[in-house]
Amino acid sequence: MASPDPSLGQGNADIVDAVPNGESAAHSGRPSNPLTALSLSTRALWQRVQLQYLQERETGAWVNLSYIFSGYRSSEFFQNLSHFFLGVFVVVSFATIYEAYYSAPALSLLGGKYQYNVIELAITFLFLILSGVVYLTWRRKPVYLLDFATFIPPERLKVSKETFLRLTEEANCFTPESIEFQKRLLERASVGDCTYFPEAMFRAKEIGANGGRGDRVLNMASARREAEMVLFTTVGELLRSTKTNPKAIDILIVNCSLFNPTPSLTSMIVNHFKMKSSILTYNLSGMGCSAGLISIDLAKDLLQCHRNALCLVVSTENITQNWYLGQERSMLITNTLFRLGGAAVLLSNRLSDSRRAKYALLHTVRTHRGADDLAYRCIFQEEDEKGIRGVRLSKHIMEIAGETLRENIFRLGPLVFPLDVHIRFFVNLARRRYLGQKHVKSYVPDFHRAFEHFCIHTGGRAVIDTIEASLRLTPEDVEPSRYALYRFGNTSSASIWYELQFIERSGKMRRGDRTWQIAFGSGFKCNSAVWKCLRNISEREVAAEAVGT
């Protein structure tokens, strides 16, 4: 099945003329040849489908099949097919060699009587060598996750709901209505009493003494101290637990959306750990809570280009300078959700690391809806009417997130679901769209056929609830997400690693299990990564916790 040709949109009249009065051209006459009749009937049916597509696209009722077929057109899908056919070719080649060699005595192959066998053998060897070269050229290098570490701030930075409200009042910049609004949000946000704030935000009294202005406390120096604490502690713990020399790191990727100093955060890490001068560094900014998986996707591509390389990925968000001190409610939401956190991940493409690796990266799928103005502005950093900077969340964010998630799943599905799921989906689509069976509900596949574990970004309770209902997941499936939100709050791009750590700690991660990490971010973006567990993970092998001091 192929998607409708876009060129058909040049004129509905051509299709209408081809099917006058709703009657197919096949019935205008009765051809005696059955093959001709079948051809005309098929053409008329396809024209009806095209006409219905054009009509439903104008009314907005059409399921955008371009999302679905983009998954089948993806390089990973065709790469899997190419690997399959190359494997078949290699088997056939070996069988041909075996037959050519043993069809006559080995010594007589050099004789003129069996000269045909010699030529056949030479050609077979040539094709076998060629197929091996093609396979080695096209084959993607495996990407292994050796281990990861999450940041646990020190106890002195723990903030309960009561402490949060006390700091909000001490800042002397919020009206009683704004304080009450944040209190109601906090009660519904499912954020617990053991989350963490950066050190500067505990100096709320100094902000109040400065007339409610945070420029003397929430400054560059304070933000840099927060970044150093998270980055140095997390990376140091990961290198220690994996027994990795900092100079062995070949690629370093750091993502942080709202804090971008000069020198960069990558330079900060290189300087502190005295890494080698040939290291490749990448600093990603402004990409929101989904930037962690963007970093993983970038690392995957870089590890295809550089042989025997180690890649360090660090995800964090800096909130010192992003505590909104104004009164606009759409900007106050972030104050109640975002908390201090970070994670570091060590990746490798070396075959020698396959034995000690925890996971292998199977797929990454990225969806970006920035071309839509509404999606582009649904998470937007700007100043309010009084010039106070903050991040504004649109009331359309859940609707946009749902559309972006749907498109991402359509592209991921062909890569992860078995064949029978694809068949059921297209049969369901055909019944609803072409056969007029409106009573048939949309087919929602069982995602447990593709994944054993789910790491859903902790964007908030509403995000987790919506995905749980939409994908028909069980409470056990979303337990890691609810735990991470309650225990650590929204730690932005690092949240999915707190969730994976929870799954490991629960003892449920077994060899062969597939884990789906999914995150949303400004732009608007939805990104996915699929990991396969390479060995049973015991309690003593749980990802390290980097405890700050």
N, C-alpha and C positions, 0 to 999 in steps of 0.2 A: 504494500500500500504506500502511495506517495502522497505528499502534501499537494494541495491544489496549486496549479500554476499561477503565480501572481500576474502574469501577463494577461490572464483572462479578465482582469478588471478593466481592460481598455474599453469594454463595451458590453453591457448586458443585452443589447439588442441582438447581437450575433447568436447568443444562446437562446433567447426567446424565439427568434425566427426559426431556429433549428427544431424547436419543440412547439409548434403552433397549437393553441387551445389546450395545452397540457397533454397533447397526444404525441407519442414518439413517432419519429420518422419511419421506424420499423413497421408501423401499422398502416402507413399510407398505401402500401401494396403488400402482396403476399408472394414473396420470392419463392420459387420452387426449390432453390438450393438451400438445404438446412444450414450449411456453414455461413452462407450470406445472411440468412435470417438471424443467426446467432450473433454475427458481427454487428449488424444494424441494431439489434436489441441492446447489446453491450454498450455501443456508442451512445444510444439514447439514454440509457441508465446513467452513464457517466456525465452526460450533459445535464441531467436532472440534479445530480449531486453538485455539479459546479454552480448551477443556478441557485440551489438552496444555500450553498456556501456564501455566494455573493449577497443574497438577501439577508441571511442571518448575521453576516459580518456587519452589514449596515445597521442592524438593530441591536448589535452587541450581544447576541445570543450564541454566537459561535464559540466553541472551545478552541483556543488558539493551538492548532496542531503544530505550528512551527516550534513551540516549546518542546513538544514530544520528539519530533524528528531531529531537532538539534542534538538530542542525546544520542540518536542512532548515527548521526553524522560526525560525532566527536572522534578525535584522533584515537582515544583510548579504546573505543568500541571497535574501530577498524583495525587497530593494532592487535587486539585479541583475535580477531578473525584471521589476520595475516599470520599470526603465530600458529594458529590451528592448521591452516593450509600448508605452511612450511613444514610443520611436524608430519603431516600426512605425506608430503613430498619426500621427506627424508626416509620415512619408513618404506615407501614404494621404491626409492632408489636402492636401499639396502637389499630389498627383495630381488630387484633386477640384477644386482651384482651377484647375489647368491646363485640365482638361476643361470646367469651367464657363465659363472665360474664352474659350477658343478654339472652343467649340461653335457660337458665333454671332459676327457682326461686333462688334467692341468697342464701337462707338458705339450699336449697337442694343440693348445690354444695358439701357440706360436706358428703352427703350420698353416699352409695356405688353405687347406680344406675348411678350417674354422676361422678364417679371416674375418667373417662377418661378426663373430662373437667378440673378437678383439676390438673392432670398431665400436660395437655396442658398449663394451666395457669402458672404453676410453670416454665416450660421450656421457655415459652414466656418471663416471668419476668427475667429469667436468661440471656437470649440472649439480652434483653433490657438493663440490667445493663452492660453486657459485651460490647455492642456497645457503650454505654455512656462512658465507661472507655477508649475504643480504640479511640473514637472521641476526648476526652479531652487530650489524650496522643499525638495524631497526629496533633491536631489543632495548627496552628501557632498563637502565640500571636500577636495581632494587634500592629502595630508600628505607633504611632501618632506623627505628627509634630505640636508642640504647637505654635511655632513662630520662626522667624529668624531675624537677624539683619545684615545689611551691613555696611561696614566702609566707611565713607566720610572724606577724609583728610582735614586738614585746608586750607584756601585760600592761605596761604603763600607758599604752596607746589604745587600750580597749575602751569602747564607747557603748554604753547601754542606751536604751530609749530615754531613760531619765537624764542621763548625761547629755545626750544630744539636745534635748529641750532646754537644759540648763545653759549649755553653750550658746544656743540660739538666742536666749534672753540676754545673756551677758554681752553679746555682740552689740546690743543697743542700736540695731539698725532695722529690725523687723517690727512691723506694726502688730498689735494684738491679733488682728485678723489673719495676718500671714503666719504667725506662730500657731494659731489654732488650726489653720489649713495644713501646715506641715505635721502637726500632731495627728490629725485625722489620717493623713497619708501614711504616716509611720505605723499606725495601728493596722492598716490594711495591707501594708507592703510585704508582710511575711519576713521581715528582717528582724533577726534576733538581738539579744543583748550582749553578744560576744564579738561584734564586728569591730573594726579598727579605723581610726582617723590618723592622719599625719600629725606630727608633733605641733606644727604651727597652729593648727585649728583649735588646740587646747588653750591658746593664748587669746581667747575671745574677749577677756576683760580689757586687754590692751587695745583691741579693735574698738570696744565701746568707749574707752578713754580718748580715742582719736576721732570721736564723732561718728562712729559707725563705718569709718573708712579702713579698708584692710591693706592699703598700700605699704604700710610700714611693717606689717607682720606677714602677710601673704605675698611675699616678694620673691624675686629670683633666687636669692640665697636660700630661703626656706624650701623652695621647690627643688633646688639642686640637692639639698641635704636629704629630702625625701627620696629622690631618684637614686642617690648613692647608696642609701640604706637598702632599698629594695634590690637594686641591680647587683651590688657587690655581694650581698648576703646570699642571694639566690644562685648566682653563677658560681660563687665559691663553694657552696654546698654541693652543687651538681658535679663540678669538677672533682671534688673530694670523693664523692660517693662512686663515681665512675673511674677514679684513679687516672684522670686525664691531665696531661701537662698543658697548661694554657698555650704554650707555643705550638702545640699540635693542632690547634684549631685553624682550619683553612678559610672558613666563611663565617661571618658574624652578621646576624640580622636582628635588629631591635625595632619593635613597634610601640609607639606611644603617641596618642592622637593630639593631646592638648599641651604638651610641654616639649619644646624643640629648641634647646639652648645651642649656643656656639662656644666651644666645639660641641659636636653632636654627642648623643648618648652612647653611640658605638665607640667614639673616641674616648669617652669616659671609661668604658670597660677595657679597651685596649691599653690605655695608660695605667690603669690600676693593676691589671694582671700581667703587664709587660709582655703582650703578645707579639708575634713576629711581624716584621715590616711588610711581608708579602700577603698578609691576610686581606681578604675581600670583605668590605663592610658595607652594609645597607641600612639606612635609617628611614623607617616608614612613619609618616605622620598624617593626621587628619582623616584616618580611615575608620575610626569608630571601633565599636566592640567586636567587629568581625575581623579586625586586622591580624589577630593571631593566626587565623587560618589562611589569610593572604600571605603571611610570612612563611607558613608551611608550604604553600603552593610555590612561592618564589624559591624556597630552599630545594624543593623537588626538581624544579627546572635547572637550577644551578648545579645540582648534583648529577645531572645528565651530561653536563659539559666538562666537569672536573673529575678526574679519576682519583679513586682512593682518598676521598676528602672527608673531613669532619666539619659539620655545620652546627653552629650554636644559634638557637633562636630564643630570644628573650621577649616576653610580652608583659606590659605593665600599663598603668594609667596614672598620671600625676594629677592629684586633685587639690593640691595646696592653693594654687592660684585660680581654682575654678569653683570655689565655694561662693555661690551666688548670694549677694548681700542686698538684693532688691526686693520688690514686692510683687512682681508679675508671677501669677500662679503657674503658667506654663513653663517658667524657668525654675520655680521652686521644687519641682518634682525631683530633679537630679540630686538635690541636697539630701533627700530622704533615702535614696537608693544606693548611690555610689560610695564605695569604701576602699580602703587601702589594700593592695594586693599585687601579686606578680608571679610569674612562672618562667622557668628556663627549661629548654628542651635540647637534647643532644642527638643529632642525626648523623647517619653515616651511609656511604654507598660501598664500603669495603666488604667483600665477601667474608673476610676473616672475622668480621663483627657479627655475622649472622647467628653464631652460636650464643653469644651473650646478649643479643638484642631482645627487647620485650615485644616490639610490634614491627610490622611491615606496613608501609603506606600503600594502599590499594588504589584509591581514587581521590581526586580533589575536583570540586565543581564550584565555580564562582558565577554569581548572578548579580548584575549591576543595572539598576533602573534609573540611573542619573539623567537619562534623556527625558523622563517625565518630571515636569516642574513641581508637581505636588509631592512626588517621592523625593526629589532633590532637597526640598525645603522642610521635610517633616522632622528632621533633627538638624537644627541650625544654630551655630554659635554667632551671637551678635550682642550689641548693647541694647538695653531697654531705653525707655523715653528719658531716663535720667543719666544715661551714659554708663550704666553699670553692666559689665559684661557677664554673660551667662549662656547656657545652652537651652534653646527653646524646643520643646517637644510638641508636635502637632497633634490635634485630636484625631487626625486620620492615620496615625501611625500603625494601629492594629490592622486596619484595612489594607494598608500598603504592605505591611509585613506578611499578611496572608497571601496576597498576590505574588509577592517576590518568592515566598516559600514554595508556592505551587509551581512556579516556573523552575525553581531550582530542583524540585523533586522530579519534574518531567524530564529534566536533563540527566539526573542521577539514575533514574529508574532503569533505563536500558543497560546500565553498567552493573547493576547489583541484583536485579530480580531474575528468577528463573524464567524459562521460556513460557511455561503455562500461564504465568501472571500476565505476560505481554498479550497472549492470545485472549485471555478473559477480558482484558481492558479494551481491546479493539472490538471484540464481539459486543461488549456492553455499549461502547460508543456507537457502533453501527445500529444497534437496536433502538437507541434513543434518538439518533439523528436521522437515519435513513429509512428506518422501518416505522417511524412514527409512534413508537411505544413510549409515550411520555411518562407513563406510570413507573417505568423502570428507574430505579435510583442509580446515581453515579457510582461506578465501581471504585471502591477504596481498597487497595491491596493490603494484605496482611504484612506489615513491615517486619514482623518477626521472621518472615521467610528470608529476609536479607540481612537483618542485624540481630545480635543478641543483647547489645547494650546501647544506650542512648545518652549523649551528653548535650543537652539543650542549653543554650546560653541563658544565663540568669538575668534576663532583661527586666524581670518583675513577675509577680504572681500571675498577672493577666496573660503574659506571654506564655508561661508554662501551661496554664490552664487551657489556653486556646490550642496549643500544639497537641496537648494530650487528647483533647476532644476531636480535633480535626484528623489526626492520624490514628485514632482509636487505640491509644496506648493504655497500658495498665498503670495503676498508681506505683507499682514497683519499678516500672520503666522510667518514670520521672522522679523517683526518689532521690537520685544523685543531684538533680537540678534543684529540687526543693531544699535539700540539705545545704548545698553550697550557698543558696540565697539566704537561708536562715543563719548559717554559721558565719559567713564572710560578707554578705551583701552582694551587690553588683560590683564585681572586680573587673569589669569590662572584658578585654580580650583574654585575660588569664582565667576566667571563670570555668571554661571547659576543662582545664587541667585540674582544678580542684575537684571537679566532678569525676574525672577519670581516676584520680587518687582515691576518692570515696569508693568506687567500684572495686579497685584493687584491695582496699582495706577490708571490704566486706567478704573477701575470699571467693568472689563469684567469677573472676576472670580466669578462663581456661584456654588451653591451646586450641586454636582454630576459631575462637570467638571473634565476631566482627563488631566493631564499635563505630557508631555514627556520631560524629561531632558536627554540630550545626550552630551557626552564630549569625546575628543580624548587626548591621552597622549603618552609620550615616552614609548618605549618598543617593539612593538607599541600596544597601547590599545584603545579600544572603549567601553565605559560603558554607560548603560542606567538605568534610574529610572523612574517609573511611579507613580504619586501621584493622589489621588482622593480628591477633595475638599469636605469638610464636612459641610460647611455652606457658605452662601453668605458673601463676604468680602466687607465691606464698606470702604470708604476713611479713616475713623478714625481708622480702624483696619489694615491699611497697615503696612507692616514690618517696624520696626524701623530703622532709620539711625543713626549710631554711628559716630558723628562728632568729629574728632580729634582736639587736642589743641596744 
